[in-house]
Amino acid sequence: MILKNASIKQKLEAIMLLTTSSVLLPCIVLLMSLDIISARDNTLSRLQSLATVLAVNSSAAIAFNDKQAATEVINSLSSQEDVVWAGIRQRDDHLFIEYKSSALDDTDIVSFWQTALESLLGRIEVTEPIMFDSNHVADLLITGDLSQLYTSLIRKIAVGLVIFALSMLLALLISGGLQRVVSVPVQRLLNTMEMVARHRDFSSRAERLSNDELGTLVDGFNDMLQQIQNYNSQLNDYQQSLEKRVIDRTHELELAKLQAEDANNTKSLFLASMSHEIRTPMNGLFGTTQLLRNTVLSEEQEHYIDILDSSSKNLLLLIDDLLDLSKIESGNLLLDIEPFNTFNWITDIQNIVETFFENSNASFITEISNDLPEHLSADANRLLQIAVNLVSNAAKYTADGEVKLVIGGQAVSDNQFSLQLTVRDTGIGIEKDKLKQVFEAFQQLESDGISNKGVGLGLAICKQLTEIMQGTLQVTSEQNKGSCFTFEVTVSVPAESALEEFPGKEFQLNRQLNILLVDDDKINRFVASSLLKQAGQNVTEAINGKAAIEKIQTHKFDLILMDIRMPVMDGIAATEIIRRGNDNNSQIPIIGVSASVMSEERERYLKAGMNAVVKKPIIIENLLKTIHPFL
């Protein structure tokens, strides 16, 4: 609608004008219509009278066939402006004489409106019989137009339009005054509403100007403002109280946060210290095992070395489980994605898990798919950790029967492979209502006759590592029949160029380096030095960071292996001093050797200026791979 978005003032004025025009226009049209009908009836009556008179006057001329006399009678109609044609028609339909007005053929003077009027009302035709001696001898025909009516009608229309215009003007003036009775209170109410909305001042009130419905509306609006003002006051009081509670609670939370951060820092420091204290002797154990493998051994001695190596790895896995749980909880666990030989990885798994069945009546079976690629790219240690933990868990609850490890999968694309590990056992199984508990930390299922070993971390670590790898780990079980754990993750298939850089366990450096080995532990120095010498490298030793700085002033080295925690001067301080130097020694590659595997610790070492970090216990293949990029 046109007035939909108009103001109330405009709507009221429009309503009054439309009301006035809807009454006035029909009245004017009705009066004019009645006047036209009356005028037409008068014209018809007059022409009928003329026809009667002329019929009497022309009867003798018709009877004696006197056209001249009849013509004189007919031509008397020339004084009648509204007669356009007349004629006498004999009984045999022969037109005896006729009269035509000059206006009938003068089309130039006939206006459009006159023609339209004649089309609407039609011409007036009058027929009068001509009698002579009571005999019907002919008919007198007269055709008249409405020219006089047209002139009168134009004048009356003009008068009507003037009256209509004056009436509408008067109505507009009157409506302009009357609409203020409604529009002014409404406008003031709107102004008050806008002011309240703009300034949020609920103490404002609208002024009541009348005692009608608008006054009631104003009262209702004022009552609403009063309620809102009351609610607002209560809300402000509550907000102030809430703000005070929030401030108090925030202070409590900040204190709790500081306490939690202190506890977390303490835990990190404790784990770093524990990692250092445990991994340092583990480094000697692992290193000595590697050195012994490179000596001439009898078959029995090789068996002892295998047991020693397997036990060491089991102990390291347990330590890793404890540390990994903390790192996962703090979000500091990072995956080390590198190419690895799939079948060497499987061999490592078998060497570790076979010790689980040495004193058991259960047998262990490994089934390997033919579709398994020779090399994969992933965190091999984490995958090994998952596989070993799943088999270890199965071995604990399978006194008889067998535990089967199935390793397979399928290609997803040319460079993606879906690796699947399935561990099935014929052990005691798991009750359905306890299936969800098996992946919780420090949870162990109890059963008669089963001696639980471990601390209940293995499956929890597997589940969380799976989530970090974006894989899946599912379990199905039937009590007294066994369980099946299925791990699946998508890994990369490395390109040939990547395999050239990571050729596997036979990795060797292509030239001899002068290496400065810095470590305060005599056993660690001996192990690392012996392993590097067996790999064909020249090694010079230093017992702390200060001694290392003195060594590089008098000797030229290609690389420095720097332990982190040492007395007198630790590895971080020594690295920072070396990097601040202005001589060529400031650019020597420095590889940190740390027993702490926390990610924040690693970042701190790299920030101090170390080029890379390897963790204890040292695996010579991993160490050589780390050194290789700095040749």
Rosetta blueprint (number, residue, H / E / L):
1 M L
2 I L
3 L L
4 K L
5 N L
6 A L
7 S L
8 I H
9 K H
10 Q H
11 K H
12 L H
13 E H
14 A H
15 I H
16 M H
17 L H
18 L H
19 T H
20 T H
21 S H
22 S H
23 V H
24 L H
25 L H
26 P H
27 C H
28 I H
29 V H
30 L H
31 L H
32 M H
33 S H
34 L H
35 D H
36 I H
37 I H
38 S H
39 A H
40 R H
41 D H
42 N H
43 T H
44 L H
45 S H
46 R H
47 L H
48 Q H
49 S H
50 L H
51 A H
52 T H
53 V H
54 L H
55 A H
56 V H
57 N H
58 S L
59 S H
60 A H
61 A H
62 I H
63 A H
64 F L
65 N L
66 D L
67 K H
68 Q H
69 A H
70 A H
71 T H
72 E H
73 V H
74 I H
75 N H
76 S H
77 L H
78 S H
79 S H
80 Q L
81 E L
82 D L
83 V E
84 V E
85 W E
86 A E
87 G E
88 I E
89 R E
90 Q E
91 R L
92 D L
93 D L
94 H L
95 L E
96 F E
97 I E
98 E E
99 Y E
100 K E
101 S L
102 S H
103 A H
104 L H
105 D L
106 D L
107 T H
108 D H
109 I H
110 V L
111 S L
112 F H
113 W H
114 Q H
115 T H
116 A H
117 L H
118 E H
119 S H
120 L H
121 L H
122 G L
123 R L
124 I E
125 E E
126 V E
127 T E
128 E E
129 P E
130 I E
131 M E
132 F E
133 D L
134 S L
135 N E
136 H E
137 V E
138 A E
139 D E
140 L E
141 L E
142 I E
143 T E
144 G E
145 D L
146 L L
147 S H
148 Q H
149 L H
150 Y H
151 T H
152 S H
153 L H
154 I H
155 R H
156 K H
157 I H
158 A H
159 V H
160 G H
161 L H
162 V H
163 I H
164 F H
165 A H
166 L H
167 S H
168 M H
169 L H
170 L H
171 A H
172 L H
173 L H
174 I H
175 S H
176 G H
177 G H
178 L H
179 Q L
180 R H
181 V H
182 V H
183 S H
184 V H
185 P H
186 V H
187 Q H
188 R H
189 L H
190 L H
191 N H
192 T H
193 M H
194 E H
195 M H
196 V H
197 A H
198 R H
199 H H
200 R L
201 D L
202 F L
203 S L
204 S L
205 R L
206 A L
207 E L
208 R L
209 L L
210 S L
211 N L
212 D L
213 E H
214 L H
215 G H
216 T H
217 L H
218 V H
219 D H
220 G H
221 F H
222 N H
223 D H
224 M H
225 L H
226 Q H
227 Q H
228 I H
229 Q H
230 N H
231 Y H
232 N H
233 S H
234 Q H
235 L H
236 N H
237 D H
238 Y H
239 Q H
240 Q H
241 S H
242 L H
243 E H
244 K H
245 R H
246 V H
247 I H
248 D H
249 R H
250 T H
251 H H
252 E H
253 L H
254 E H
255 L H
256 A H
257 K H
258 L H
259 Q H
260 A H
261 E H
262 D H
263 A H
264 N H
265 N H
266 T H
267 K H
268 S H
269 L H
270 F H
271 L H
272 A H
273 S H
274 M H
275 S H
276 H H
277 E H
278 I H
279 R H
280 T H
281 P H
282 M H
283 N H
284 G H
285 L H
286 F H
287 G H
288 T H
289 T H
290 Q H
291 L H
292 L H
293 R H
294 N L
295 T L
296 V L
297 L L
298 S L
299 E H
300 E H
301 Q H
302 E H
303 H H
304 Y H
305 I H
306 D H
307 I H
308 L H
309 D H
310 S H
311 S H
312 S H
313 K H
314 N H
315 L H
316 L H
317 L H
318 L H
319 I H
320 D H
321 D H
322 L H
323 L H
324 D H
325 L H
326 S H
327 K H
328 I H
329 E H
330 S H
331 G L
332 N L
333 L L
334 L L
335 L L
336 D L
337 I L
338 E E
339 P E
340 F E
341 N E
342 T H
343 F H
344 N H
345 W H
346 I H
347 T H
348 D H
349 I H
350 Q H
351 N H
352 I H
353 V H
354 E H
355 T H
356 F H
357 F H
358 E L
359 N L
360 S L
361 N L
362 A L
363 S E
364 F E
365 I E
366 T E
367 E E
368 I E
369 S L
370 N L
371 D L
372 L L
373 P L
374 E L
375 H E
376 L E
377 S E
378 A E
379 D L
380 A H
381 N H
382 R H
383 L H
384 L H
385 Q H
386 I H
387 A H
388 V H
389 N H
390 L H
391 V H
392 S H
393 N H
394 A H
395 A H
396 K H
397 Y L
398 T L
399 A L
400 D L
401 G L
402 E E
403 V E
404 K E
405 L E
406 V E
407 I E
408 G E
409 G E
410 Q E
411 A E
412 V E
413 S E
414 D L
415 N L
416 Q E
417 F E
418 S E
419 L E
420 Q E
421 L E
422 T E
423 V E
424 R E
425 D E
426 T L
427 G L
428 I L
429 G L
430 I L
431 E L
432 K H
433 D H
434 K H
435 L H
436 K H
437 Q H
438 V L
439 F L
440 E L
441 A L
442 F L
443 Q L
444 Q L
445 L L
446 E L
447 S L
448 D L
449 G L
450 I L
451 S L
452 N L
453 K L
454 G L
455 V L
456 G L
457 L L
458 G H
459 L H
460 A H
461 I H
462 C H
463 K H
464 Q H
465 L H
466 T H
467 E H
468 I H
469 M L
470 Q L
471 G L
472 T E
473 L E
474 Q E
475 V E
476 T E
477 S E
478 E E
479 Q L
480 N L
481 K L
482 G E
483 S E
484 C E
485 F E
486 T E
487 F E
488 E E
489 V E
490 T E
491 V E
492 S E
493 V L
494 P L
495 A L
496 E H
497 S H
498 A H
499 L H
500 E H
501 E H
502 F L
503 P L
504 G L
505 K L
506 E L
507 F L
508 Q L
509 L L
510 N L
511 R L
512 Q L
513 L L
514 N E
515 I E
516 L E
517 L E
518 V E
519 D L
520 D L
521 D L
522 K H
523 I H
524 N H
525 R H
526 F H
527 V H
528 A H
529 S H
530 S H
531 L H
532 L H
533 K H
534 Q H
535 A L
536 G L
537 Q L
538 N E
539 V E
540 T E
541 E E
542 A E
543 I L
544 N L
545 G H
546 K H
547 A H
548 A H
549 I H
550 E H
551 K H
552 I H
553 Q H
554 T H
555 H L
556 K L
557 F L
558 D L
559 L E
560 I E
561 L E
562 M E
563 D E
564 I L
565 R L
566 M L
567 P L
568 V L
569 M L
570 D L
571 G H
572 I H
573 A H
574 A H
575 T H
576 E H
577 I H
578 I H
579 R H
580 R H
581 G L
582 N L
583 D L
584 N H
585 N H
586 S H
587 Q H
588 I L
589 P L
590 I E
591 I E
592 G E
593 V E
594 S E
595 A L
596 S L
597 V L
598 M L
599 S H
600 E H
601 E H
602 R H
603 E H
604 R H
605 Y H
606 L H
607 K H
608 A H
609 G L
610 M L
611 N L
612 A E
613 V E
614 V E
615 K E
616 K L
617 P L
618 I L
619 I L
620 I H
621 E H
622 N H
623 L H
624 L H
625 K H
626 T H
627 I H
628 H H
629 P H
630 F H
631 L L
